[in-house]
Amino acid sequence: MPAIACRVIAENNFPENTNACLKQLASELPSEPLTPLLHDTGADFSAWVKYLEPFKGQPWIDVPWFLAETYFYRLILEITNYFRPGELQGIDPFQLQKNKGLETSIDSINSLCIQLNQWLVDAQKEEKLNQTALIALLYFALWGNRVDLSLWSALENDRSRFDIQSQQGQILVDDTAKVTELLLSKGKRIDFVIDNAGFELVCDLCLVDFLLGSDVANQVKLHLKPHPTFVSDAMIKDVLHTIEFLAASNHEDVTLFAKRLQENIASERLILCEDYFWTSPLAFWEMPDLLKSDLSAANLIVIKGDANYRRLLGDRHWDFTTNFADIVSYFPAPIVALRTLKSEVVAGLKPEVIEQVAKSDSDWLTNGQWGVIQLVD
């Protein structure tokens, strides 16, 4: 977290007093008490006052980890005047990283779009080919989650290169066949709780495009963050910027993909929406009724990424063999969690799988090299 605060300084042209506050934040972590929010700005200000009330005066290291982590990003926005009227208002402190995340993965994007367009052509000819494409695209949506800029800077290297066939042994729970069966039998409205911008978002949009283009779904809804958080988490403006980036490509397969996305947004077959619940420190079982009611209309909800998975489980240390469906039975619609492991919270694993992976990789819980595709229908 201190490194991320310092990176915000290095990658932006914020005034010196802003940078001084960011340096102070970095130096206070983790032993100093939580800094309160001072400016009554942002639609979630009063909510955050309530979230922080039980932890007043406590050091960062002593408060629940997910709250500390989420609040850290909200505090960066407070320091950089993201919500306050003025020249800094609305400036995404992580924009450089998001841009680089797209630019460094352009070769992978080109290759994926070529394959996507071929799958869509094949789907028109023979419906059973949809299953093959859906399985592959679910794997891409899973492994795209490795490209998380809060862990790996986009300036380091291209983390978008991976071979989905060779990666199947890295999936600890794989319900892909059941997911495709459900999609092909029900696919009316599919919702996505989106995680990262960059190459992961492109992978997600490829899956969305195929669902709509093959008529597996007649509507897709993307649930996005209302403000910057966790470095690379996607907002509505990141989806629109990504589509503009793709549309400006000199690669025909990529521009075709972008055009379809633009048309689906215009026709409202693809809906982009945001809610401050997605940037709150609450567990998913504390979801507001209005959002819960909206999600209940989906035939399937695709929940992306490590942080969203942690919120499904309340960021609690369940025994790894606890039945995943038993924990998330509160969710208002069928869900599939696509997540690469970057934290020590997981459920639904078989004892023999845990034993085997622990022997082969001591960092399996946190290094982003292992994944789960877990369906609860």
Disulfide bonds with the S-S distance in Angstrom:
none
